[in-house]
Amino acid sequence: AQSVTQLGSHVSVSEGALVLLRCNYSSSVPPYLFWYVQYPNQGLQLLLKYTTGATLVKGINGFEAEFKKSETSFHLTKPSAHMSDAAEYFCAVSDSLGGGADGLTFGKGTHLIIQP
Amino acid sequence: DTGVSQDPRHKITKRGQNVTFRCDPISEHNRLYWYRQTLGQGPEFLTYFQNEAQLEKSRLLSDRFSAERPKGSFSTLEIQRTEQGDSAMYLCASSVGTGGNNQPQHFGDGTRLSIL
């Protein structure tokens, strides 16, 4: 069984400061990992994904994440926060051997607050 | 690419009534997923279609829930005899793929169900 833990249900940073959202996963097989962002009353938008290859992945809107197998982590970072980054962020894991039959397992989300 | 479309966006109904939601995936996507998201939580997987075949159902999908994708294009999710606990956002996602889960899922804006 897979699981995702997002540390901190709320994270507050000042505009221009570093954003760090934490994600740890549990999976018995090599995982595929995703970060999604959700704005109020909208669906989820993909920020970035890790499948294989380079462990540092870059996404949209200046976000990036690093897959660390030894730490079972996939933390999301952005060097400089913008007011428009305020949203809910979800980390998700997929079973790489599932053959398409499994849905994503999501964390509970982290609400990012940007202080002016 | 017109994105994943869900209808209606909002549904308010009385307890005990039946409701049906529709999802139109991105046209070339052969995989379609349904998720449920309650307030303050991440989405939870309900069921998955590969073309017209329903290949996986979560234990969350009680016998009051039924999903179809009759021609491998749009899908419907029906809830019979709705209960207070069914109040949630119902999200649809689609993706391409013939093997593992490395293709990202694209989400619609969801249908918010409120049970009176």
Chai-1 contact restraints between the chains, C-beta under 6 A:
chainA,res_idxA,chainB,res_idxB,connection_type,confidence,min_distance_angstrom,max_distance_angstrom,comment,restraint_id
A,Y32,B,N101,contact,1.0,0.0,6.0,A-B,restraint_1
A,Y32,B,N102,contact,1.0,0.0,6.0,A-B,restraint_2
A,Q42,B,D109,contact,1.0,0.0,6.0,A-B,restraint_3
A,G43,B,L91,contact,1.0,0.0,6.0,A-B,restraint_4
A,G43,B,F107,contact,1.0,0.0,6.0,A-B,restraint_5
A,G43,B,G108,contact,1.0,0.0,6.0,A-B,restraint_6
A,G43,B,D109,contact,1.0,0.0,6.0,A-B,restraint_7
A,G43,B,G110,contact,1.0,0.0,6.0,A-B,restraint_8
A,L44,B,F107,contact,1.0,0.0,6.0,A-B,restraint_9
A,L46,B,P104,contact,1.0,0.0,6.0,A-B,restraint_10
A,K49,B,P104,contact,1.0,0.0,6.0,A-B,restraint_11
A,T51,B,N102,contact,1.0,0.0,6.0,A-B,restraint_12
A,F90,B,G42,contact,1.0,0.0,6.0,A-B,restraint_13
A,S94,B,N101,contact,1.0,0.0,6.0,A-B,restraint_14
A,S96,B,G100,contact,1.0,0.0,6.0,A-B,restraint_15
A,G98,B,N101,contact,1.0,0.0,6.0,A-B,restraint_16
A,G100,B,G97,contact,1.0,0.0,6.0,A-B,restraint_17
A,G100,B,N101,contact,1.0,0.0,6.0,A-B,restraint_18
A,A101,B,L55,contact,1.0,0.0,6.0,A-B,restraint_19
A,A101,B,E56,contact,1.0,0.0,6.0,A-B,restraint_20
A,G103,B,Y33,contact,1.0,0.0,6.0,A-B,restraint_21
A,G103,B,F45,contact,1.0,0.0,6.0,A-B,restraint_22
A,G103,B,Y48,contact,1.0,0.0,6.0,A-B,restraint_23
A,F106,B,G42,contact,1.0,0.0,6.0,A-B,restraint_24
A,F106,B,P43,contact,1.0,0.0,6.0,A-B,restraint_25
A,G107,B,G42,contact,1.0,0.0,6.0,A-B,restraint_26
A,K108,B,Q41,contact,1.0,0.0,6.0,A-B,restraint_27
A,K108,B,G42,contact,1.0,0.0,6.0,A-B,restraint_28
A,G109,B,G42,contact,1.0,0.0,6.0,A-B,restraint_29
